[in-house]
């Protein structure tokens, strides 16, 4: 076996794996909330400023966790008003939700009228 061929093959494999790992890391979603959630039939638009706790205007108590939502590689935990959590994963979300942005903040969203 030729030592030069083995060395070139090992170098090619290392470069291939390195480029693959770099690509996977670059494809990951950033830790922030989106400017808009493009659900159908109407998108969710952000309401107010980001907060340090999940909260909705007019709701005094803690919010209920309602699973998560994702687009591409980005994924966010969802919180809703108590008693409004969807029963099934494909069920429609309520009018107002809060997302965990992944950076220590929470953003409230409201479904737009379309």
C-alpha positions as CSV (number, residue, x, y, z in Angstrom):
1,X,0.0,0.0,0.0
2,X,1.3,3.4,-0.9
3,X,1.9,5.6,2.2
4,X,1.2,8.8,0.2
5,X,-2.3,7.5,-0.9
6,X,-3.2,6.6,2.7
7,X,-2.0,10.1,3.9
8,X,-4.0,11.9,1.3
9,X,-7.1,9.8,2.0
10,X,-6.8,10.5,5.7
11,X,-6.4,14.2,5.1
12,X,-9.4,14.2,2.7
13,X,-11.5,12.4,5.3
14,X,-10.5,14.9,8.1
15,X,-11.3,17.9,5.8
16,X,-14.6,16.4,4.9
17,X,-15.6,15.8,8.5
18,X,-14.4,19.3,9.5
19,X,-16.4,21.0,6.8
20,X,-19.5,19.0,7.7
21,X,-19.2,19.9,11.4
22,X,-18.7,23.5,10.5
23,X,-21.8,23.5,8.3
24,X,-23.9,21.9,10.9
25,X,-22.9,24.5,13.5
26,X,-23.6,27.3,11.1
27,X,-27.0,25.9,10.3
28,X,-28.2,26.0,13.9
29,X,-30.7,28.6,14.9
30,X,-29.6,31.7,16.8
31,X,-31.0,32.2,20.4
32,X,-33.6,34.9,19.7
33,X,-37.3,35.2,19.0
34,X,-38.5,35.7,15.5
35,X,-39.9,39.0,14.2
36,X,-43.0,37.1,13.0
37,X,-44.4,33.6,13.3
38,X,-45.8,32.8,9.8
39,X,-48.6,30.4,10.8
40,X,-51.6,30.0,8.5
41,X,-54.2,31.4,8.1
42,X,-52.8,34.4,10.1
43,X,-49.3,35.1,11.4
44,X,-48.4,35.9,15.0
45,X,-47.0,39.4,15.5
46,X,-44.9,40.4,18.5
47,X,-46.6,42.4,21.2
48,X,-44.6,44.7,23.5
49,X,-41.1,44.2,24.7
50,X,-39.3,41.0,25.7
51,X,-39.6,40.2,29.4
52,X,-37.6,38.0,31.8
53,X,-40.6,35.8,32.7
54,X,-43.4,34.5,30.5
55,X,-46.3,36.9,30.9
56,X,-49.4,38.2,29.0
57,X,-51.1,41.5,29.6
58,X,-54.2,41.0,31.9
59,X,-53.0,37.6,33.2
60,X,-51.9,37.7,36.8
61,X,-50.8,34.1,37.4
62,X,-48.2,31.9,35.8
63,X,-48.8,30.8,32.2
64,X,-49.2,27.1,31.2
65,X,-46.5,25.4,29.0
66,X,-48.0,24.3,25.7
67,X,-45.2,22.4,24.0
68,X,-43.0,24.0,21.4
69,X,-43.1,25.4,17.9
70,X,-40.3,25.3,15.3
71,X,-39.3,26.6,11.9
72,X,-36.4,24.9,10.2
73,X,-33.8,24.2,12.8
74,X,-35.1,26.9,15.2
75,X,-37.3,25.7,18.1
76,X,-39.1,27.7,20.8
77,X,-41.0,26.6,24.0
78,X,-44.6,28.0,24.0
79,X,-46.6,29.3,26.9
80,X,-50.3,30.2,26.9
81,X,-53.0,31.4,29.2
82,X,-54.1,28.9,31.9
83,X,-56.6,26.5,30.4
84,X,-55.9,27.4,26.8
85,X,-53.1,24.8,26.0
86,X,-53.9,22.8,22.9
87,X,-55.0,19.2,23.6
88,X,-53.2,17.8,20.6
89,X,-49.9,18.6,18.8
90,X,-51.8,19.7,15.6
91,X,-54.4,21.7,17.4
92,X,-54.7,25.4,16.8
93,X,-52.8,27.8,19.1
94,X,-54.8,30.4,21.0
95,X,-54.9,34.1,20.0
96,X,-52.0,35.1,22.4
97,X,-48.9,33.1,23.1
98,X,-45.5,33.6,24.7
99,X,-42.2,32.2,23.3
100,X,-39.1,31.3,25.3
101,X,-36.5,33.1,23.1
102,X,-33.6,30.9,24.4
103,X,-31.6,33.8,25.6
104,X,-33.2,34.3,28.9
105,X,-36.1,36.4,27.6
106,X,-39.7,35.8,26.7
107,X,-41.7,37.5,23.9
108,X,-45.5,37.8,23.7
109,X,-47.2,37.3,20.3
110,X,-50.8,37.8,19.1
111,X,-52.4,36.3,16.1
112,X,-53.0,38.9,13.3
113,X,-56.3,39.2,11.6
114,X,-56.2,38.1,8.0
